[in-house]
Amino acid sequence: MRLVMILVGPARAENIGAAARAMKTMGFSEMRIVDSEAHRQPAARYVAHGSTDVIDNIEEYPTLESALHDVDFTVATTARTRAQYHYYATPQQLLPLLEEKGRWLPTLALVFGREDSGLTNEELALADILTGVPMAADYPSLNLGQAVMVYCYQLSGLLQIGPRPEAVADAGQLRALRQRIARLLTRLVVADDLKLSAWLEQRIGLLAQRDTAMLHQLLHDIEKRLPDDNAVNV
């Protein structure tokens, strides 16, 4: 199982260096940067003392969507539950959820937003679930490097999980389920029910592997009983 850390639009090189150091300390190594060149500044390597290999191997992407091109399950961090229908988890709640996902999904990603404004609603919509760190009211936000350390510490146990041999096939099953549900909503002429569509889309992320397989079977049975779209009405 791979857990990739993605930083979206980081402005300060020092924060990137601190994030790299936190990752290396907890055993993580893959960092992706979206829409920023701050990691090229000397301060990033200086703060990343002992973790410059993480900086050296950063992958750059223009958008979050492109950075998620090979990711099977995405968790986005946010200080507020701005996406109304997303499932929201604390770092402690994430661990058992990602332990289950890590046994059948090869690549997971944890996304961190901009220091000043976080992630946009459009970027949050790309995630399967959202997460945030509960904080005292007097301290409404964490430094980016601190936030990365909190999650790396909490999730370091995931590094002990190895995917099953059939994990790649299972990952495709989850993506296919999303597409299948979207097609079914269109056939039922309810695709414009945004509340229903959003609720279904987000809850899919909570399904375990067995639940995913069973839902595929249910959709198969429903599809068999629907009229053939290509049939000619007489």
C-alpha positions, 0 to 999 in steps of 0.5 A, spaced: 500 500 500 502 506 498 500 513 501 502 519 497 502 526 501 499 531 496 500 539 498 496 544 494 499 551 492 504 551 498 506 558 499 512 557 504 518 553 502 519 552 510 512 549 510 514 544 505 521 542 508 517 541 515 512 537 511 518 533 508 521 532 515 515 529 518 514 524 513 521 521 513 520 521 520 514 517 520 516 512 514 513 516 508 516 518 502 512 520 496 510 527 496 506 531 490 506 538 489 500 542 486 501 549 482 507 551 486 515 552 485 516 553 493 520 547 494 525 549 489 527 554 494 533 553 498 529 554 505 525 547 503 532 543 503 534 547 509 528 545 514 528 538 511 534 537 514 536 529 513 529 528 509 532 532 502 531 525 499 523 527 499 524 534 496 529 531 491 523 526 489 517 531 489 512 530 483 509 536 480 502 537 477 498 543 475 492 541 478 489 536 484 485 532 479 492 531 475 495 529 481 490 524 483 491 520 476 493 514 479 490 514 486 484 509 488 482 513 494 483 520 496 482 523 503 482 531 503 484 535 509 480 541 511 478 546 517 471 546 516 466 541 513 464 545 507 462 540 503 455 538 505 454 531 503 462 529 505 463 524 510 468 527 515 473 523 519 478 525 525 485 522 524 483 517 529 477 515 525 481 515 519 486 509 521 481 503 521 478 506 515 484 506 511 487 500 514 481 496 511 482 500 504 489 499 504 488 491 503 484 492 497 486 499 494 494 500 492 494 507 492 491 512 497 492 519 498 492 525 503 491 532 500 493 538 504 490 545 502 494 552 501 496 555 508 491 561 507 485 558 504 485 551 504 482 547 498 477 550 494 470 546 494 471 544 487 478 540 490 474 538 496 469 534 491 475 530 488 476 527 495 472 520 497 472 523 504 474 529 508 478 529 515 480 535 520 484 535 526 479 537 532 482 543 535 481 548 541 477 554 539 483 559 541 487 555 536 483 555 529 488 552 525 495 548 524 501 550 521 502 546 514 508 542 517 504 541 523 498 538 520 502 533 516 506 531 522 499 529 526 497 525 520 503 521 519 504 520 526 497 517 526 497 513 520 504 510 520 501 504 522 498 503 515 506 502 512 505 495 515 499 493 511 501 489 504 495 489 499 492 482 497 494 480 490 488 481 487 488 488 490 489 492 483 482 488 480 479 490 486 481 498 485 478 497 478 471 495 481 471 501 486 472 506 480 467 501 476 462 502 481 462 509 481 461 509 473 455 504 474 451 508 479 452 514 475 449 511 469 443 508 473 441 515 475 441 517 468 437 511 466 432 512 472 432 520 470 434 522 477 441 524 475 439 531 476 437 530 483 444 533 486 442 532 493 441 524 491 447 524 487 452 527 491 450 523 497 451 517 493 458 519 491 460 520 497 458 514 501 461 510 496 468 511 499 465 508 506 464 501 503 468 495 504 471 491 499 465 486 500 460 491 500 462 494 494 462 487 491 455 486 493 453 493 491 455 491 484 451 484 484 445 489 486 446 494 481 446 488 476 440 485 478 436 492 477 439 493 470 437 486 468 430 488 470 430 495 467 427 496 460 432 496 454 434 503 452 435 500 445 429 497 444 424 500 439 417 502 442 411 500 438 
